[in-house]
Amino acid sequence: MAKTLASLAGGRRAKGRIGWLVREARAQGTVEYALTLVALMAMVSALALLWRAGEDGVFARLAEEAASHALGGTGPIDIALF
């Protein structure tokens, strides 16, 4: 009594169409997995670069260069810039 999906869809010709749909679904899953993996690797790489820049003191140098006392101002000018 149990009928297969192919027999319900029209016999032998439907088997080819169903097989095509299954292959297409598998291919789509592979592409989605690859895109997710690339995005994850990009995030990990970006975090590694930020970590490395923090260890090398890049952020500290940038903050020091941006500080008002690096301009050599004195008195009210230095206070106003701070």
VENURHU-V968831 format. One record per residue. N is the residue number from 1. RES is the residue in one small letter. SS is DSSP state (hx for helix, st for strand, lp for the rest). PHI is phi in whole degrees, -180 to 180 (NA if undefined). Layout:
N_RES_SS_PHI / N_RES_SS_PHI
This chain:
1_m_lp_NA / 2_a_lp_-72 / 3_k_lp_-103 / 4_t_lp_-80 / 5_l_hx_-62 / 6_a_hx_-67 / 7_s_hx_-70 / 8_l_hx_-71 / 9_a_hx_-88 / 10_g_lp_128 / 11_g_lp_90 / 12_r_hx_-65 / 13_r_hx_-63 / 14_a_hx_-69 / 15_k_hx_-60 / 16_g_hx_-64 / 17_r_hx_-67 / 18_i_hx_-68 / 19_g_hx_-61 / 20_w_hx_-64 / 21_l_hx_-65 / 22_v_hx_-66 / 23_r_hx_-63 / 24_e_hx_-65 / 25_a_hx_-66 / 26_r_hx_-66 / 27_a_hx_-65 / 28_q_hx_-63 / 29_g_hx_-63 / 30_t_hx_-65 / 31_v_hx_-64 / 32_e_hx_-63 / 33_y_hx_-64 / 34_a_hx_-64 / 35_l_hx_-65 / 36_t_hx_-65 / 37_l_hx_-65 / 38_v_hx_-65 / 39_a_hx_-64 / 40_l_hx_-64 / 41_m_hx_-66 / 42_a_hx_-66 / 43_m_hx_-66 / 44_v_hx_-64 / 45_s_hx_-64 / 46_a_hx_-63 / 47_l_hx_-65 / 48_a_hx_-65 / 49_l_hx_-66 / 50_l_hx_-66 / 51_w_hx_-62 / 52_r_hx_-64 / 53_a_hx_-64 / 54_g_hx_-66 / 55_e_hx_-68 / 56_d_hx_-79 / 57_g_lp_85 / 58_v_hx_-63 / 59_f_hx_-68 / 60_a_hx_-65 / 61_r_hx_-65 / 62_l_hx_-64 / 63_a_hx_-66 / 64_e_hx_-67 / 65_e_hx_-68 / 66_a_hx_-83 / 67_a_lp_-70 / 68_s_hx_-67 / 69_h_hx_-71 / 70_a_hx_-75 / 71_l_hx_-81 / 72_g_lp_80 / 73_g_lp_-74 / 74_t_lp_-128 / 75_g_lp_63 / 76_p_hx_-62 / 77_i_hx_-65 / 78_d_hx_-64 / 79_i_hx_-66 / 80_a_hx_-65 / 81_l_hx_-73 / 82_f_lp_-74
